Amino acid sequence: MSYNVREHSSKKIAYYYDSNIGNFHFGPEHPMKPNRIRLAHQLVTAYGLYRHMDIFRPFPATRKDMQEFHPEDYTYFLSVAEPQRVEWLAKDMKKYNIGEDCPIISDLFQYNQTTCGGTLAAATKLNKQKADIVINWMGGSSHAKYAEANGFCFTNDVVLGILKLLDFHPRVLYVDIDVLHGDGVEEAFYCTDRVMTVSFHQYGKGVFPGTGNVQSIGAEEGTGYSVNVPLKEGITDKVYQSIFKPIITKVMDRFDPSVIVLQCGPDSLSGDKIGRFNLTLDGHGECVSFLRSFNLPLMLLGGGGFNSDNVAKCWANETAIACGQNLPVRPPGNDYKKYFRSSFRLPVKPSNMANHNRPKELAAIQREIFANLNSLPAVPSVQMQPIQEEILAPLPEVSQVLEMANPDERLPPQVMDSVVAHEGEFYDFENGSGANRGVVQYADMTPPDDWFLDDFFQDLQTIEMRSEMV
């Protein structure tokens, strides 16, 4: 017996994963568990999905990469933030909204390097037309703001990825099926007509982040390009799809994107510790399948999800959907089997919670959204620069390049893509940042001119010099 049967796929899939992601820890009481990504990857490999896609380990993002969206002083704060320095950092922790929800954890900057690095590499892969679908379950931090941590997110890899896609694509569609409003991404592109953000989310009194009502449609040139679908708790697969598919179909017709980014937060599944939706893997995965059916370049990102069992099942299932493969209900044995129930099965069953979404209310929301979309002008015309010749220009035969290569210089990505490496441990050379794996470069440690910790770091360097002398 199979679950979520899909048609055979001829699409080229690139999958990004760094085994270190499971080593980061937000604390025993914190709902965010990065180890959930490791569990998901274990299911992906246990099901043999690695046979249907290329698996890459991305280079860590640098401060310079992050500063394509985030300001210099904020990225510097993240690069020096460690638990043992909280006493000195306390002055500006409030400024950057660092605290209980977004705590300073060990290796905080490396954590953000990992999440952002995967999304940037995935975007580059799409830009170079070397994959049809790219997957980075480590990404999807949609709540982080320009200079502020928010909603368990410190850096907004989604925004960084979209900005990179805009270098090659005139219009980017961002769809968010996380149970919480994708406020950080919407805010970043609220005034542009080149990115349309569409968020399906729980909305109501006391629901974080408190934004995302249907009247929030963008501003200035971006008026009409923010689409919000506020939903109430208890929504089921059938009801969710009754509004998801018509709205997405209308968006595709009016906006005509050239690439799609889908944030697949599993906190909209039944049984989540924070979300109050009642979706199963069928309803959640159908969103991936539907967007895949448009045959546009597609990026799949992670997001929220605070039931690790559900997260692993969801992302394994949606990796299979991307690959066009079938999954047995009972997975093969895997190293993390003890984390699941002894009677583990793939499906996530709905609960008996009531659905508070009335048909008349949903119809009214859909009519208002359609009216806004119908008022949009013709698809915006964008002045695009020619693709850089060095990116797409043909190279000599790989063997010739390798033979003549200078061992002290990095080979171009066109060559490295053709070099066979051990599939378990290797990097994707797409983002070209040059950062050493897991290491904060000295350039990254250079503070802005007005940085508040100048005196502290002078003292710290003195202490370290004395320690080395001893």
C-alpha positions, 0 to 999 in steps of 0.5 A: 500500500502506498500513501500520496501516490504521485506520477512519475517525475522527470523533473531535476531536483536539488536537495540541500542539507547540512548534518550540523543543523541538528546540533543547534539547540534552543533550549529544553523548553523552547518549541523550536527544535532544529533536530526535527530537520535531521529526523526529516532527512532520516526519513528522506534517506530511509525511503530512498528518495536520494536516488531521485535527486541531487543532494548538496551541502551548501556553503555557509552564508557570510555576513555580506550575503546576509547584508543583502537584506539585513543591516551591517550592525545587526549581522555583526551582533549576530556574528558575536552573539554567544551565551557567555557574552550575554552580560555585554550584549544585554544593552542591545538585545532589546533593540534587536528583539533578542530574548525568550522567543529568540534567545542567544544560543550557542553558535547562533551565527553558524545556525543562521549561516546554515539556514541562509546558505541553503536557500541562497544556494538553492536560488542560485541553482534555479537561476542557472537552470540546473534544477526544476525544483530545489528543496531546503528544509533548513530554511523558511525563516519567514518572520525575521525583520530587517533589523529584528529577530522575530518568531524564532527567526533571526535572519530571513533566508526567504527574503535573501533567496527571493532577492537572489531570484530577482536577479534573473526573474522578473516576477517571483511568487511567494506562497506561505502555508505555515499556520502563522502569517508570513509577516517578515517576507510580506513586509520586505516586499510590501511596496514592490510589484515584482514579488507577490506574497500570498499567505494562508494563516490562522488569524484572530485574537491572540494569534501571533504575529497579529498581522495578515488581515485580508485588507493588507494588500500592499502599498505604493507600487506594491498595492494589490501584490500582498494577498492575505487569507486569514483563516480560523482554527480547525480548518480541514483538508477539504475546506482548505483546498476549497479556498487555496486552489481558486486563489492560487489559480487566480494569482497565477493568472493575474501575476504570471510569475516566472518562479515560485517559492513555497514555504511549507511550515508543518505547524498547520498540521493537526496535532501541532503544539502551536498551530490550531489547524486540522490538516493532514499530510494529504491536505498539506502536500496537495498544496505542493502538488498543485504548485508543482503542476504549473511546471515553473521553477519551484523552491520548497522551504521549511518553516514552523512546525513544533511536533517533530514527528509531524515535521519529519513525516510532512517534509519526507512526504513533500520531498517525495511529491517533488520527486514524483514518487510513492511512499509506503505507509510504513517506512523502512528502519532508520537511525531515529526510529526511537524518536517516533512511536513504536507503531509509526505510520506515515499518515497524520490523522485529523483530530475531532476539533471543530472547524470554525471556518464558515462557508459564507465567511470564506466566500466573502474573503475569496470575493474580496481577494479576487476583487483586489487581483482583478484591479491589478494592471497588466503584468508589470514590465521589468527592465532586466539586465542580460545574464552575465556571460561568465555564468552561462558561457561554455567551458573547456572539457572538464578533464582539461580544466582539471589538468590545468587547474591551479591548486590554490584557486577554486574551480568555477561552479560549471566545472565542479557540478560535473565532478563526482564526489562522495554523495554523503559529504560534499558542498554545493559550490553554487553560492560562491561566497568562499566561506570556510565551512562553519567558520566565521571569517575575520572579515565577518568579525570586523565591526561597523564604525559605530558599533557599541562593543568596540571597547569590549572587543578590545578587552576581549582581544587583550584577554585572549592574547594573555591566554595565548601567552600563558 
